[in-house]
């Protein structure tokens, strides 16, 4: 053991190579206890292949030592050799004291492979062996939680809570809060979050999210403001906090918050879009246009942002800029029939009627079931003197909207005018 202690001392003094070399030289003459200790040290130091060689050799000599089997299985898992680990653990006999932890470990391995039913079978077998074992209930709860069976997960988490509020460094209150929230029971989830004393930004963010869904924006705002105090770079909180401020009609604070978010995340198109929306609400038209153009620049096919910008240009009566915008984004690969429709409208406004007609015809190819489009297209055709085509389009419109008596009467007059 003196040699082993010398190696430990070398490692503590950051002489890694010397420590490992010393143990490798000692291994051929080491007894079984020393080999086991060296294997433990290798595991502690993260030298898994060498540890596995030692334990494999010891397991051949002592095949009934389940501790060796479990340790070796742990190493195989670290080395991403789950199949070897599964085979080893399945060899542990039902009357072995290690059988229960082996079942839990097997369940974890099967779960990682997506074999959820097999994992559950292993855990239910473990529960039959020890119905009161909190670790088994926790494993069953975690399995159900991971597969979205939240009510089942809640049942198992609640069995654990009277015994302990934490397993494997995971808060049971936290899990119950998340499970209830995922089930849509936000009020119940909130009661569990309120039991958690945490400065963890993730927990506080979820707390705020749950509170917002429970219509407790006062709690949500406090939680999210605290997230920013703890971690100003927690990017996803800025959007949510701004939305909460807006819901409470604190639009200026929402706008300030979204701007802070953009300073940290200036490639986020959703933040730019929301900033544009908020700027528009507080009559900052120039800033609104600047932000929405940034959103479109980041993603030319960001449909909501493109249509928002088009509406802004209409309000500002900058109709000549709409064709420039749409032609540019189409060059970059953006494509939507609404863009053709908006292009037609813009050409109509700037009195380029032939171009408008071409775009209405283009849009019609994909909007022939859109009643609003058909109605507008029909009136445009009438103004252009294309009565026969207008009659056809209005007829299609009335098939979709048969109760529109105004268009029905208008169509009747058009038909009469062609018969004179």
VMD Tcl script that draws the C-alpha trace (Angstrom):
set ca {
  {0.00 0.00 0.00}
  {3.01 2.31 0.46}
  {3.48 2.51 -3.30}
  {-0.19 3.37 -3.78}
  {-0.01 6.12 -1.15}
  {3.10 7.50 -2.86}
  {1.14 7.63 -6.16}
  {-1.73 9.45 -4.44}
  {0.76 11.96 -3.04}
  {2.24 12.52 -6.52}
  {-1.23 13.09 -7.98}
  {-2.07 15.59 -5.21}
  {1.05 17.49 -6.24}
  {-0.08 17.52 -9.90}
  {2.53 14.98 -10.96}
  {0.00 13.00 -12.95}
  {2.33 11.06 -15.26}
  {4.65 10.04 -12.42}
  {1.68 8.81 -10.35}
  {0.25 6.71 -13.20}
  {3.66 5.32 -14.17}
  {4.26 4.27 -10.57}
  {0.93 2.40 -10.34}
  {1.45 0.71 -13.72}
  {4.83 -0.64 -12.56}
  {3.32 -1.84 -9.30}
  {0.27 -3.59 -10.83}
  {1.98 -6.88 -11.86}
  {3.06 -7.55 -8.25}
  {0.00 -6.07 -6.50}
  {-2.38 -8.31 -4.54}
  {-6.17 -8.32 -5.11}
  {-6.90 -5.63 -2.51}
  {-4.27 -3.34 -4.00}
  {-5.58 -3.93 -7.51}
  {-9.07 -3.00 -6.35}
  {-7.74 0.18 -4.72}
  {-5.82 1.09 -7.89}
  {-9.00 0.57 -9.92}
  {-10.87 2.90 -7.54}
  {-8.14 5.52 -7.96}
  {-8.27 5.21 -11.75}
  {-12.04 5.74 -11.63}
  {-11.57 8.75 -9.36}
  {-9.02 10.20 -11.79}
  {-11.17 9.45 -14.85}
  {-8.81 6.81 -16.26}
  {-11.65 4.44 -17.17}
  {-10.09 2.02 -19.71}
  {-7.28 1.06 -17.31}
  {-9.77 0.68 -14.45}
  {-11.91 -1.62 -16.61}
  {-8.95 -3.92 -17.37}
  {-8.26 -4.36 -13.65}
  {-11.89 -4.98 -12.73}
  {-12.43 -7.40 -15.61}
  {-9.47 -9.42 -14.35}
  {-10.78 -9.36 -10.75}
  {-14.28 -10.35 -11.89}
  {-12.89 -13.44 -13.60}
  {-11.33 -14.46 -10.31}
  {-14.40 -13.54 -8.21}
  {-17.47 -13.94 -10.48}
  {-19.93 -13.76 -7.57}
  {-18.71 -10.34 -6.37}
  {-21.60 -8.13 -7.46}
  {-19.77 -4.97 -6.30}
  {-17.17 -5.58 -9.00}
  {-19.94 -6.12 -11.56}
  {-21.71 -2.85 -10.65}
  {-18.46 -0.86 -10.68}
  {-17.50 -2.31 -14.05}
  {-20.96 -1.51 -15.43}
  {-20.50 2.11 -14.31}
  {-17.21 2.25 -16.20}
  {-18.77 0.78 -19.37}
  {-21.44 3.49 -19.18}
  {-18.73 6.16 -18.92}
  {-17.05 4.59 -21.97}
  {-20.39 4.70 -23.90}
  {-20.57 0.92 -24.00}
  {-24.14 0.55 -22.73}
  {-24.60 -2.96 -24.15}
  {-21.72 -4.34 -22.09}
  {-23.10 -2.61 -19.00}
  {-26.59 -4.05 -19.60}
  {-25.20 -7.57 -20.04}
  {-23.22 -7.31 -16.81}
  {-26.13 -5.99 -14.76}
  {-28.54 -8.58 -16.12}
  {-26.24 -11.29 -14.76}
  {-26.82 -10.18 -11.14}
  {-29.07 -12.70 -9.40}
  {-32.42 -11.82 -7.81}
  {-31.27 -12.78 -4.31}
  {-28.15 -10.59 -4.53}
  {-28.16 -7.38 -2.39}
  {-27.01 -5.53 -5.52}
  {-30.07 -6.65 -7.50}
  {-32.21 -3.61 -6.54}
  {-29.62 -0.95 -7.51}
  {-28.87 -2.99 -10.64}
  {-32.54 -2.81 -11.67}
  {-32.52 0.97 -11.22}
  {-29.33 1.28 -13.24}
  {-30.71 -0.98 -15.97}
  {-33.85 1.14 -16.16}
  {-31.71 4.23 -16.64}
  {-29.78 2.53 -19.45}
  {-32.93 1.33 -21.22}
  {-34.46 4.77 -20.86}
  {-31.38 6.32 -22.49}
  {-31.90 3.94 -25.42}
  {-35.55 4.97 -25.75}
  {-36.83 1.60 -24.48}
  {-39.25 3.22 -22.04}
  {-41.52 0.21 -21.50}
  {-38.55 -2.03 -20.65}
  {-37.21 0.65 -18.30}
  {-40.58 0.85 -16.54}
  {-40.72 -2.95 -16.18}
  {-37.32 -2.93 -14.43}
  {-38.43 -0.18 -12.06}
  {-41.73 -1.86 -11.25}
  {-39.78 -5.02 -10.44}
  {-37.59 -2.93 -8.14}
  {-40.69 -1.47 -6.50}
  {-42.00 -4.97 -5.76}
  {-38.71 -5.71 -3.99}
  {-38.85 -2.52 -1.89}
  {-42.15 -0.60 -2.11}
  {-40.90 2.17 0.22}
  {-37.60 2.92 -1.52}
  {-37.68 6.64 -2.44}
  {-35.05 6.17 -5.15}
  {-37.34 3.76 -7.01}
  {-40.29 6.15 -6.80}
  {-37.99 8.92 -8.02}
  {-36.80 6.85 -10.97}
  {-40.41 6.00 -11.91}
  {-41.36 9.67 -11.59}
  {-38.43 10.80 -13.74}
  {-39.26 8.22 -16.40}
  {-42.90 9.32 -16.56}
  {-41.84 12.98 -16.58}
  {-39.44 12.39 -19.49}
  {-42.18 10.73 -21.58}
  {-44.75 13.43 -20.86}
  {-46.92 11.32 -18.54}
  {-47.14 14.14 -16.03}
  {-50.04 12.86 -13.92}
  {-48.23 9.57 -13.39}
  {-45.04 11.45 -12.53}
  {-46.94 13.61 -10.02}
  {-48.19 10.47 -8.22}
  {-44.65 9.19 -7.70}
  {-43.14 12.59 -6.81}
  {-45.83 13.11 -4.17}
  {-44.95 9.72 -2.61}
  {-41.38 10.97 -2.13}
  {-42.13 14.40 -0.65}
  {-43.04 13.22 2.90}
  {-39.68 11.41 3.07}
  {-37.40 13.98 1.45}
  {-37.63 17.11 -0.68}
  {-34.53 16.30 -2.72}
  {-33.16 13.24 -4.53}
  {-29.90 13.17 -6.50}
  {-29.62 16.97 -6.04}
  {-32.99 17.43 -7.74}
  {-35.72 19.36 -5.91}
  {-38.96 17.37 -5.68}
  {-40.94 20.61 -5.27}
  {-39.32 21.86 -8.47}
  {-40.29 18.71 -10.35}
  {-43.86 18.79 -9.00}
  {-44.17 22.43 -10.00}
  {-42.97 21.63 -13.53}
  {-45.22 18.58 -13.82}
  {-48.32 20.46 -12.69}
  {-47.45 23.34 -15.04}
  {-46.97 20.93 -17.95}
  {-50.41 19.48 -17.12}
  {-51.93 22.95 -17.32}
  {-52.59 23.11 -13.57}
  {-50.78 26.42 -13.13}
  {-52.33 27.42 -9.80}
  {-51.20 24.15 -8.21}
  {-47.78 24.47 -9.85}
  {-47.45 27.93 -8.38}
  {-47.96 26.63 -4.82}
  {-45.02 24.25 -5.27}
  {-42.79 26.91 -6.81}
  {-43.52 29.11 -3.80}
  {-42.08 26.36 -1.57}
  {-38.75 26.53 -3.37}
  {-36.10 28.88 -2.03}
  {-33.86 29.10 -5.03}
  {-31.51 31.60 -6.65}
  {-31.22 29.37 -9.70}
  {-32.14 31.44 -12.81}
  {-33.73 28.42 -14.54}
  {-36.01 27.76 -11.57}
  {-36.94 31.43 -11.25}
  {-37.62 31.67 -14.98}
  {-39.98 28.66 -14.80}
  {-41.58 30.17 -11.69}
  {-42.30 33.36 -13.62}
  {-43.59 31.42 -16.62}
  {-45.99 29.45 -14.41}
  {-47.16 32.60 -12.62}
  {-47.88 34.30 -15.95}
  {-50.00 31.34 -17.04}
  {-51.85 31.53 -13.72}
  {-52.61 35.20 -14.51}
  {-50.31 36.34 -11.71}
  {-48.24 38.83 -13.68}
  {-47.20 40.54 -10.45}
  {-45.37 37.38 -9.37}
  {-44.05 36.71 -12.88}
  {-42.59 40.21 -13.17}
  {-40.82 39.95 -9.80}
  {-39.42 36.52 -10.64}
  {-38.15 37.61 -14.06}
  {-36.71 40.89 -12.76}
  {-34.80 38.78 -10.22}
  {-33.51 36.52 -12.99}
  {-31.97 39.57 -14.69}
  {-30.45 40.72 -11.38}
  {-28.81 37.30 -10.94}
  {-27.88 36.70 -14.57}
  {-28.24 39.65 -16.99}
  {-27.22 37.32 -19.84}
  {-30.23 35.02 -19.38}
  {-31.49 35.97 -22.84}
  {-34.91 34.30 -22.96}
  {-36.17 36.28 -19.94}
  {-36.24 39.66 -21.71}
  {-38.99 38.74 -24.13}
  {-41.16 37.18 -21.41}
  {-40.67 40.08 -19.01}
  {-41.52 42.59 -21.73}
  {-44.72 40.65 -22.54}
  {-45.71 40.72 -18.86}
  {-45.12 44.47 -18.69}
  {-47.19 44.95 -21.83}
  {-50.04 42.86 -20.39}
  {-50.01 45.18 -17.37}
  {-50.08 48.18 -19.77}
  {-46.56 49.16 -18.78}
  {-45.59 49.57 -22.42}
  {-42.64 51.91 -21.89}
  {-41.06 49.44 -19.47}
  {-41.73 46.64 -21.96}
  {-39.95 48.67 -24.65}
  {-36.97 49.39 -22.38}
  {-36.72 45.70 -21.47}
  {-36.77 44.50 -25.06}
  {-34.06 47.04 -25.92}
  {-31.87 45.65 -23.13}
  {-32.43 42.19 -24.56}
  {-31.40 43.37 -28.03}
  {-28.15 44.79 -26.67}
  {-27.24 41.26 -25.60}
  {-28.82 39.33 -28.47}
  {-28.73 41.45 -31.62}
  {-29.33 38.52 -33.98}
  {-32.75 37.65 -32.57}
  {-35.40 38.40 -35.17}
  {-38.28 37.86 -32.70}
  {-36.86 40.53 -30.38}
  {-36.56 43.00 -33.26}
  {-40.12 42.26 -34.34}
  {-41.44 42.74 -30.83}
  {-39.38 45.92 -30.38}
  {-40.93 47.27 -33.60}
  {-44.41 46.44 -32.33}
  {-43.82 48.15 -28.97}
  {-42.22 51.21 -30.61}
  {-45.29 51.50 -32.83}
  {-47.55 51.41 -29.76}
  {-45.71 54.32 -28.12}
  {-45.62 56.32 -31.36}
  {-41.92 55.90 -32.09}
  {-42.48 55.36 -35.82}
  {-38.86 55.82 -36.92}
  {-37.59 53.32 -34.34}
  {-40.40 50.92 -35.20}
  {-39.41 50.95 -38.87}
  {-35.72 50.57 -37.99}
  {-36.39 47.50 -35.86}
  {-38.75 45.83 -38.30}
  {-36.25 46.31 -41.13}
  {-33.62 44.64 -38.93}
  {-35.96 41.67 -38.42}
  {-36.53 41.35 -42.18}
  {-32.80 41.73 -42.87}
  {-32.09 38.82 -40.51}
  {-34.76 36.66 -42.17}
  {-36.20 37.87 -45.49}
  {-38.85 35.13 -45.25}
  {-40.05 36.24 -41.79}
  {-43.63 36.63 -42.95}
  {-45.04 38.43 -39.89}
  {-42.25 41.02 -40.03}
  {-42.58 41.55 -43.80}
  {-46.33 42.12 -43.55}
  {-45.85 44.43 -40.56}
  {-43.36 46.52 -42.56}
  {-45.72 46.64 -45.53}
  {-48.52 47.94 -43.26}
  {-46.17 50.60 -41.89}
  {-45.28 51.72 -45.41}
  {-49.00 51.94 -46.24}
  {-49.69 54.08 -43.15}
  {-46.82 56.36 -44.17}
  {-48.16 56.32 -47.77}
  {-44.78 55.09 -49.04}
  {-46.45 52.83 -51.59}
  {-43.55 53.07 -54.03}
  {-41.26 51.36 -51.45}
  {-43.49 48.28 -51.19}
  {-42.58 46.83 -54.63}
  {-38.88 47.48 -53.88}
  {-39.19 45.55 -50.62}
  {-41.10 42.60 -52.06}
  {-38.92 42.26 -55.14}
  {-35.82 42.29 -52.92}
  {-37.03 39.62 -50.49}
  {-38.21 37.45 -53.40}
  {-34.69 37.62 -54.86}
  {-33.47 36.25 -51.52}
  {-35.85 33.28 -51.71}
  {-38.89 34.53 -49.79}
  {-42.15 33.31 -51.28}
  {-45.78 33.72 -50.22}
  {-48.96 34.42 -52.22}
  {-49.72 37.31 -49.86}
  {-46.60 39.04 -51.18}
  {-48.07 38.89 -54.71}
  {-51.33 40.31 -53.39}
  {-49.55 43.16 -51.58}
  {-47.49 43.83 -54.69}
  {-50.69 44.09 -56.73}
  {-52.19 46.53 -54.21}
  {-49.04 48.67 -54.22}
  {-48.93 48.83 -58.04}
  {-52.60 49.79 -58.02}
  {-51.92 52.63 -55.55}
  {-49.07 54.06 -57.65}
  {-51.24 53.68 -60.76}
  {-49.16 51.01 -62.50}
  {-52.34 49.19 -63.46}
  {-50.88 46.67 -65.90}
  {-48.32 45.61 -63.30}
  {-51.12 45.43 -60.74}
  {-53.20 43.22 -63.06}
  {-50.26 40.87 -63.61}
  {-49.72 40.54 -59.85}
  {-53.43 39.98 -59.12}
  {-53.41 37.24 -61.77}
  {-50.27 35.75 -60.18}
  {-51.79 35.85 -56.69}
  {-55.01 34.27 -57.98}
  {-53.14 31.06 -58.82}
  {-52.70 30.39 -55.08}
  {-55.45 32.47 -53.47}
  {-58.44 31.25 -55.46}
  {-60.04 29.96 -52.22}
  {-59.45 33.18 -50.25}
  {-62.76 35.06 -50.24}
  {-61.22 38.42 -49.24}
  {-58.80 38.22 -52.14}
  {-61.49 37.20 -54.64}
  {-63.72 40.09 -53.62}
  {-60.92 42.64 -54.00}
  {-59.75 41.06 -57.28}
  {-63.28 41.18 -58.67}
  {-63.66 44.91 -57.97}
  {-60.22 45.61 -59.46}
  {-61.14 43.72 -62.65}
  {-64.37 45.72 -62.88}
  {-62.46 49.01 -62.60}
  {-60.14 47.81 -65.36}
  {-63.13 47.03 -67.56}
  {-62.56 43.29 -67.54}
  {-66.18 42.55 -66.79}
  {-66.32 38.96 -68.05}
  {-63.40 37.93 -65.81}
  {-64.88 39.94 -62.90}
  {-68.18 38.05 -63.24}
  {-66.30 34.76 -63.05}
  {-64.31 35.84 -59.98}
  {-67.39 37.21 -58.14}
  {-69.19 33.94 -58.89}
  {-66.34 32.02 -57.26}
  {-66.49 34.40 -54.31}
  {-70.22 33.79 -53.79}
  {-69.65 30.04 -53.73}
  {-67.51 30.64 -50.63}
  {-69.59 33.52 -49.17}
  {-73.18 32.87 -50.38}
  {-74.70 35.24 -47.76}
  {-72.99 38.39 -49.08}
  {-76.06 40.06 -50.60}
  {-74.16 43.23 -51.55}
  {-71.81 41.32 -53.86}
  {-74.71 39.20 -55.11}
  {-76.60 42.34 -56.16}
  {-73.45 43.88 -57.64}
  {-72.81 40.71 -59.67}
  {-76.40 40.82 -60.91}
  {-75.89 44.36 -62.18}
  {-72.64 43.33 -63.91}
  {-74.38 40.44 -65.67}
  {-77.22 42.75 -66.76}
  {-74.69 45.27 -68.15}
  {-73.21 42.60 -70.43}
  {-76.65 41.72 -71.78}
  {-77.54 45.25 -72.88}
}
mol new
graphics top color blue
foreach p $ca { graphics top sphere $p radius 0.5 }
foreach p [lrange $ca 0 end-1] q [lrange $ca 1 end] { graphics top cylinder $p $q radius 0.2 }
display resetview
